[in-house]
Amino acid sequence: MASRVAIVSMGWYGFKSSVDELSFREMMFEAATRAYETVGLDPRRDVDAFVSCQEDYWEGIAITDEFAPEPVGGVLRPTLTVAGDMLQGVAQAYMMIKTGYFDVVVVESHAKPSDITTMHGIFEMALDPLYLRPLNPPNMHFLAGLDAAAFLQRSRLGREHLAMVVAKNKRAGLSNSRASHAAPLSPDDVLSMEPVVDPLTRLDIAPFSDAAVVAVLASEEAARRFTDTPVWIEGISWITEAGTGALAWHTIGAMPGLRVAAKRALAMAGVSRIDTDTSFAEVDDRYSYVELLALEELGLGSPDEVARMLEDGDLDPGGYYPVNPSGGSLAAGVALEATAGFRLLEVYERLLAGGYEEGRERGVVASWRGPPTRTFSVAVLGV
């Protein structure tokens, strides 16, 4: 197998509630152009294959992957589609390079939820057709509400802890140009709102954003041709829990799939504990409770221990172990399959910027494709 795999460049466009000036294809082109120009890469000459992360249902177009090659420079070149988030696509590119048959692989992901007028209908079609869809749930977040309630009951944490996550991430996003939903909120601002689906308020639920993200992956030999500062993929894994979309699909109030993916990725990277062997993490927070649950499944500690770290400011951007210092999805929005791309981009850029302790020159990315799926991905990046 080939040697190490690196990310040599990333580009992006959007991260706004609505990108009215460009189509999703034009957003892909802009993100790809930025990624290529950074390292002087010619996609027609230097790239061996392309991976596009998208789903027909989001686009409203049949066989939408036919629109992928042209914007990223992959016309008549090997191009494959992953019906999953960007971190799954990066995992495919990683494996392709490790075979030794590919030196450079580009991964793109994009989302334009502002164009979707039937978001609730798309969600309903993903539900179990026998038990859940006939219920015609009036709120597309009802499964997250059940999951959050089960987590709070099991962990014995309260709504105040969810409010602290919201306030932490919304405020952290104020220093991030991509966090268009950032706000100077306090936990009391969150607690003062009525739940839209118990126990989650409107502020506990990340809004949508339009975005496109492109990553250029390369073998160690190829990476050295493009940059002196590669960011290495030291461990990566993903998993889809078995299930049918019914309430029996998974352990409610827990994420065993994330635990398995994390165990594999951390073992690949030689990480025993994320807070001692890595310096920060970007984890899913499309719902406030998911951040706390994800940290438990990543092995940071029990819910009580994670809650104490939250209360003490250890998870703040300047704390002992920053979690979502970017502001996360609560500040930057949910960009459908590109949401994991946002987290990857944030870890990539933060590692390049430095500021970590010696021996902890790594960051963790943990993503969930979102309800009603149970697909999780975890990666460890290092410099």
C-alpha positions as CSV (number, residue, x, y, z in Angstrom):
1,M,0.0,0.0,0.0
2,A,1.0,3.6,-0.6
3,S,2.5,5.7,2.1
4,R,0.7,8.5,4.0
5,V,-2.2,10.5,2.5
6,A,-2.4,14.3,3.0
7,I,-4.8,17.2,2.3
8,V,-2.7,19.6,0.3
9,S,-5.4,22.3,-0.4
10,M,-9.0,23.2,0.3
11,G,-11.3,25.7,-1.2
12,W,-14.8,26.9,-0.3
13,Y,-17.7,29.2,-1.3
14,G,-20.8,30.4,0.5
15,F,-21.8,29.5,4.0
16,K,-24.6,31.9,3.9
17,S,-28.4,31.4,4.4
18,S,-28.8,31.9,0.7
19,V,-26.3,32.2,-2.1
20,D,-28.5,33.9,-4.6
21,E,-25.8,35.0,-7.0
22,L,-24.6,31.5,-8.0
23,S,-26.1,28.1,-8.9
24,F,-24.9,25.0,-7.1
25,R,-22.6,24.2,-10.1
26,E,-21.1,27.7,-10.0
27,M,-20.5,27.3,-6.3
28,M,-18.6,24.1,-7.0
29,F,-16.5,25.8,-9.7
30,E,-15.6,28.7,-7.3
31,A,-14.6,26.4,-4.5
32,A,-12.6,24.1,-6.8
33,T,-10.8,27.1,-8.4
34,R,-9.8,28.4,-5.0
35,A,-8.4,25.0,-4.0
36,Y,-6.5,24.6,-7.2
37,E,-5.0,28.1,-7.4
38,T,-3.6,27.9,-3.9
39,V,-1.2,25.1,-4.9
40,G,-0.9,25.8,-8.6
41,L,-2.7,22.6,-9.6
42,D,-4.1,21.9,-13.0
43,P,-7.1,19.5,-12.7
44,R,-6.8,18.4,-16.3
45,R,-3.2,17.4,-15.8
46,D,-2.5,16.8,-12.1
47,V,-5.6,15.0,-10.8
48,D,-6.2,11.3,-11.2
49,A,-9.8,11.0,-10.1
50,F,-12.7,13.1,-8.6
51,V,-15.2,12.3,-5.9
52,S,-18.5,14.1,-5.6
53,C,-20.7,13.9,-2.5
54,Q,-24.3,14.5,-3.3
55,E,-27.8,13.1,-3.4
56,D,-30.4,13.4,-6.1
57,Y,-33.1,14.3,-3.6
58,W,-31.3,17.4,-2.4
59,E,-30.8,18.7,-5.9
60,G,-34.3,17.9,-7.3
61,I,-32.6,16.5,-10.4
62,A,-32.4,12.9,-11.5
63,I,-28.8,11.5,-11.9
64,T,-27.5,14.8,-10.6
65,D,-23.9,13.4,-10.5
66,E,-23.8,14.1,-14.2
67,F,-23.4,17.7,-13.3
68,A,-20.4,17.0,-11.1
69,P,-17.4,16.6,-13.5
70,E,-17.5,19.9,-15.4
71,P,-17.4,22.4,-12.5
72,V,-14.4,20.7,-10.9
73,G,-12.4,19.9,-14.1
74,G,-13.3,16.3,-14.3
75,V,-14.9,16.0,-17.7
76,L,-14.1,12.6,-19.3
77,R,-12.0,11.7,-16.2
78,P,-12.7,9.1,-13.5
79,T,-15.4,10.6,-11.3
80,L,-17.4,8.7,-8.7
81,T,-20.4,9.8,-6.6
82,V,-20.8,9.2,-2.8
83,A,-24.4,9.5,-1.6
84,G,-23.1,10.7,1.8
85,D,-21.4,13.6,3.5
86,M,-18.0,14.9,2.6
87,L,-16.0,13.0,5.2
88,Q,-17.3,9.7,3.6
89,G,-16.1,11.0,0.3
90,V,-12.7,11.8,1.8
91,A,-12.5,8.3,3.2
92,Q,-13.1,6.9,-0.4
93,A,-10.3,9.2,-1.8
94,Y,-8.0,8.1,1.1
95,M,-8.5,4.4,0.2
96,M,-8.0,5.1,-3.5
97,I,-4.7,6.7,-2.9
98,K,-3.6,4.0,-0.5
99,T,-4.0,1.4,-3.3
100,G,-1.1,3.1,-5.0
101,Y,-3.1,3.5,-8.3
102,F,-4.0,7.2,-7.6
103,D,-1.7,10.0,-6.6
104,V,-4.1,12.9,-6.4
105,V,-7.8,12.8,-5.8
106,V,-10.2,15.7,-5.5
107,V,-13.3,15.5,-3.3
108,E,-16.1,18.0,-3.6
109,S,-19.3,18.5,-1.7
110,H,-22.0,21.2,-2.0
111,A,-25.4,22.1,-0.7
112,K,-28.1,24.7,-1.7
113,P,-30.9,24.1,0.8
114,S,-32.2,27.6,0.0
115,D,-33.4,26.2,-3.3
116,I,-35.4,23.4,-1.6
117,T,-39.1,24.1,-1.1
118,T,-40.0,20.7,0.1
119,M,-37.5,20.0,2.9
120,H,-40.2,18.5,5.2
121,G,-41.3,16.2,2.4
122,I,-37.8,15.0,1.7
123,F,-37.4,14.2,5.4
124,E,-40.7,12.3,5.4
125,M,-39.7,10.2,2.5
126,A,-36.7,9.0,4.5
127,L,-38.9,7.7,7.3
128,D,-40.0,4.1,7.7
129,P,-43.0,3.8,5.3
130,L,-45.0,1.5,7.5
131,Y,-44.7,2.9,11.0
132,L,-43.5,6.5,10.9
133,R,-44.5,8.1,7.5
134,P,-48.2,7.4,8.0
135,L,-48.1,9.4,11.2
136,N,-47.5,12.5,9.0
137,P,-45.3,14.2,11.7
138,P,-45.9,18.0,11.7
139,N,-42.4,18.8,12.8
140,M,-39.4,17.3,10.9
141,H,-37.3,17.6,14.1
142,F,-39.4,15.2,16.1
143,L,-36.9,12.4,16.0
144,A,-34.2,14.7,17.3
145,G,-36.5,15.8,20.1
146,L,-37.1,12.2,21.1
147,D,-33.3,11.5,20.9
148,A,-32.5,14.6,22.9
149,A,-35.1,13.8,25.6
150,A,-33.7,10.2,25.9
151,F,-30.1,11.6,26.2
152,L,-31.1,14.0,28.9
153,Q,-32.9,11.3,30.8
154,R,-30.0,8.9,30.6
155,S,-27.3,11.4,31.4
156,R,-29.3,13.3,34.0
157,L,-28.2,16.6,32.4
158,G,-30.6,19.5,31.9
159,R,-31.8,21.9,29.3
160,E,-29.3,24.4,30.8
161,H,-26.4,22.3,29.5
162,L,-27.9,22.4,26.0
163,A,-28.3,26.2,26.3
164,M,-24.6,26.5,27.3
165,V,-23.6,24.6,24.2
166,V,-25.7,27.0,22.0
167,A,-24.3,30.1,23.7
168,K,-20.7,28.8,23.5
169,N,-20.9,28.0,19.8
170,K,-22.9,31.0,18.7
171,R,-20.5,33.3,20.4
172,A,-17.4,31.4,19.1
173,G,-18.7,32.0,15.6
174,L,-18.5,35.7,15.9
175,S,-14.8,35.5,15.0
176,N,-15.4,33.2,12.0
177,S,-16.3,34.8,8.6
178,R,-18.1,31.6,7.6
179,A,-20.4,31.6,10.6
180,S,-23.2,33.6,9.3
181,H,-25.6,32.5,12.1
182,A,-23.3,33.6,15.0
183,A,-24.8,35.8,17.7
184,P,-23.8,37.1,21.2
185,L,-26.2,34.9,23.1
186,S,-26.3,33.8,26.7
187,P,-27.7,30.5,28.1
188,D,-30.6,32.5,29.5
189,D,-31.5,33.7,26.0
190,V,-31.9,30.1,25.0
191,L,-33.8,29.0,28.1
192,S,-36.2,31.8,27.8
193,M,-37.5,30.4,24.5
194,E,-40.3,27.8,24.3
195,P,-39.3,24.5,22.8
196,V,-40.4,23.9,19.2
197,V,-40.0,20.2,19.8
198,D,-39.4,19.3,23.4
199,P,-36.7,19.8,24.7
200,L,-35.2,21.8,21.8
201,T,-35.9,25.4,21.1
202,R,-35.4,27.2,17.8
203,L,-31.9,28.2,18.9
204,D,-31.0,24.5,19.8
205,I,-31.5,23.6,16.1
206,A,-28.9,24.8,13.6
207,P,-30.3,26.6,10.6
208,F,-29.4,25.7,7.0
209,S,-26.7,27.3,4.9
210,D,-25.6,27.2,1.2
211,A,-22.0,26.1,0.7
212,A,-19.5,24.3,-1.5
213,V,-16.2,22.7,-0.3
214,V,-13.4,21.1,-2.3
215,A,-10.4,19.2,-0.9
216,V,-7.3,18.0,-2.7
217,L,-5.9,14.8,-1.4
218,A,-2.5,13.4,-2.4
219,S,0.0,10.6,-1.7
220,E,3.0,11.6,0.3
221,E,5.2,11.9,-2.7
222,A,2.7,13.9,-4.7
223,A,1.9,16.1,-1.7
224,R,5.5,17.3,-1.5
225,R,5.3,18.6,-5.1
226,F,2.4,20.9,-4.2
227,T,3.0,22.2,-0.7
228,D,5.5,22.4,2.1
229,T,2.7,22.2,4.7
230,P,0.6,19.1,4.1
231,V,-2.0,18.1,6.6
232,W,-1.9,14.4,7.1
233,I,-5.0,12.1,7.4
234,E,-3.8,9.9,10.3
235,G,-7.0,8.0,10.9
236,I,-10.4,7.9,9.2
237,S,-13.5,5.7,9.5
238,W,-17.2,5.8,8.9
239,I,-20.1,3.6,9.7
240,T,-23.8,3.3,8.9
241,E,-25.9,1.7,11.6
242,A,-28.3,-1.1,10.5
243,G,-32.0,-0.1,10.6
244,T,-35.0,0.7,8.6
245,G,-35.7,4.3,9.6
246,A,-38.2,3.2,12.3
247,L,-37.8,4.0,16.0
248,A,-36.1,0.6,16.3
249,W,-33.3,1.7,14.0
250,H,-30.8,2.5,16.8
251,T,-30.3,3.0,20.5
252,I,-32.2,6.2,21.2
253,G,-30.3,8.7,23.2
254,A,-26.9,7.3,22.2
255,M,-24.7,7.0,19.1
256,P,-23.1,3.6,19.1
257,G,-22.2,4.0,15.4
258,L,-20.2,7.1,16.2
259,R,-18.4,5.2,19.0
260,V,-17.4,2.5,16.6
261,A,-16.2,4.9,13.9
262,A,-14.3,6.9,16.5
263,K,-12.6,3.8,18.0
264,R,-11.4,2.8,14.5
265,A,-10.2,6.2,13.4
266,L,-8.5,7.0,16.8
267,A,-6.7,3.6,16.8
268,M,-5.4,4.2,13.2
269,A,-4.0,7.5,14.4
270,G,-2.5,6.0,17.6
271,V,-4.7,8.3,19.8
272,S,-5.6,6.9,23.2
273,R,-7.5,9.9,24.5
274,I,-8.6,12.9,22.4
275,D,-7.9,15.5,25.1
276,T,-4.3,14.3,25.6
277,D,-3.3,13.3,22.1
278,T,-5.1,15.9,20.1
279,S,-5.6,19.7,20.7
280,F,-9.2,20.4,19.6
281,A,-12.2,18.9,17.9
282,E,-14.9,19.9,15.5
283,V,-17.9,17.7,16.1
284,D,-21.5,17.6,15.0
285,D,-23.8,20.1,16.7
286,R,-26.7,20.4,14.3
287,Y,-28.7,20.0,17.5
288,S,-27.2,21.3,20.8
289,Y,-27.4,17.9,22.6
290,V,-25.5,16.1,19.8
291,E,-22.2,17.9,20.8
292,L,-22.4,16.6,24.3
293,L,-23.4,13.1,23.1
294,A,-20.7,13.1,20.4
295,L,-18.0,14.0,23.0
296,E,-19.1,11.1,25.2
297,E,-19.0,8.7,22.2
298,L,-15.5,10.0,21.3
299,G,-14.3,9.0,24.7
300,L,-13.8,12.5,26.2
301,G,-15.6,11.4,29.3
302,S,-19.0,10.5,30.8
303,P,-21.9,12.9,30.4
304,D,-21.2,14.3,33.9
305,E,-17.5,14.8,33.1
306,V,-18.3,16.5,29.7
307,A,-20.9,18.7,31.4
308,R,-18.4,19.8,34.1
309,M,-15.9,20.7,31.3
310,L,-18.6,22.7,29.6
311,E,-19.5,24.5,32.9
312,D,-15.8,25.2,33.7
313,G,-15.1,26.7,30.2
314,D,-12.7,23.9,29.2
315,L,-14.6,23.4,25.9
316,D,-14.5,27.1,25.0
317,P,-12.2,28.3,22.2
318,G,-9.6,29.3,24.7
319,G,-10.2,26.4,27.1
320,Y,-8.3,23.2,27.9
321,Y,-9.9,21.3,25.0
322,P,-11.7,23.5,22.5
323,V,-14.7,21.9,20.9
324,N,-16.2,23.6,17.9
325,P,-14.0,26.7,18.2
326,S,-15.4,27.6,14.7
327,G,-18.9,28.0,16.1
328,G,-20.0,24.7,14.6
329,S,-23.2,24.3,12.7
330,L,-25.1,26.3,15.3
331,A,-23.1,29.3,14.1
332,A,-22.3,28.3,10.5
333,G,-25.4,26.3,9.6
334,V,-26.1,22.9,8.2
335,A,-25.0,22.6,4.6
336,L,-26.4,19.1,4.1
337,E,-23.6,16.9,2.7
338,A,-21.1,19.7,2.9
339,T,-21.5,20.1,6.6
340,A,-18.7,17.6,7.2
341,G,-16.7,19.6,4.7
342,F,-17.1,22.7,6.9
343,R,-15.7,20.7,9.9
344,L,-12.8,19.3,7.8
345,L,-12.0,22.8,6.5
346,E,-11.9,24.3,10.0
347,V,-9.6,21.6,11.3
348,Y,-7.4,21.9,8.2
349,E,-7.0,25.6,8.5
350,R,-6.5,25.6,12.3
351,L,-3.7,23.0,12.1
352,L,-2.0,25.1,9.4
353,A,-2.3,28.2,11.7
354,G,-0.6,26.4,14.6
355,G,-1.1,27.4,18.2
356,Y,-1.3,23.8,19.5
357,E,0.8,22.2,22.3
358,E,3.8,20.0,21.4
359,G,2.7,16.4,21.1
360,R,-0.9,17.5,20.4
361,E,-0.5,18.7,16.8
362,R,-3.8,17.0,15.8
363,G,-7.4,17.8,15.4
364,V,-10.5,15.5,15.4
365,V,-13.4,15.8,13.0
366,A,-16.6,13.9,13.8
367,S,-19.7,14.1,11.6
368,W,-23.2,12.8,11.5
369,R,-25.1,12.9,8.3
370,G,-28.2,13.9,10.2
371,P,-31.6,12.5,10.9
372,P,-33.1,10.2,10.0
373,T,-29.8,8.5,8.9
374,R,-27.4,7.0,11.3
375,T,-24.3,7.5,9.3
376,F,-21.2,8.7,11.2
377,S,-17.7,9.6,10.1
378,V,-14.6,10.4,12.2
379,A,-11.1,11.6,11.1
380,V,-7.9,12.6,12.8
381,L,-5.7,15.2,11.0
382,G,-2.2,16.1,12.0
383,V,0.8,18.2,10.9
